Amino acid sequence: RTGLMRRAPFEEHVARMAEDHHASGRAMAMAMLRVAPAPGARAPADQAWRRSFTEICALAGRLVRDTDSIAAFGRDVIAVALPACDLAGARRSAERIASVAECTAFASTDSDAPPILFEHNAVELQPGESGSALLARAGRGLELESLTA
């Protein structure tokens, strides 16, 4: 529906990518974004939120490189695996997706769509780190930001 990978195949792909990047010595990074209604915005109806998130996912899929892999996790999280990319590149990718999607959603004519806000986190693969550990670390960064925001 979103045009993005499903979570389980994405996790398997990230695991293989991490192994490959360890073997080749190339950098690899992960960006994770959480989409939420802006503070003070009224909570959207479930159908309106699903429609908005689907559109955001489709847009995000067009904003990444051909070599990147992107997946929707649940109702509000987008994960992007960035091969041959360092932490700074992952941060730029997350910021680009968030900036374009926030502007696009703001310009939306859908009266049921609330203004949205993105939290994002980026991490770089560490020596010996598995793909699942990389994903978990990227997700923990969003949880910590949510707790302190």
QUIFEN-V286378 format. One record per helix or strand. SS is the DSSP state (H for helix, E for strand). FROM is the first residue (numbers start at 1). LEN is the number of residues. If there is no record, write none. Layout:
ss & from & len
SS & FROM & LEN
SS & FROM & LEN
This chain:
ss & from & len
E & 5 & 1
H & 7 & 18
E & 28 & 10
H & 46 & 17
E & 69 & 5
E & 77 & 7
H & 87 & 20
E & 116 & 9
H & 131 & 18
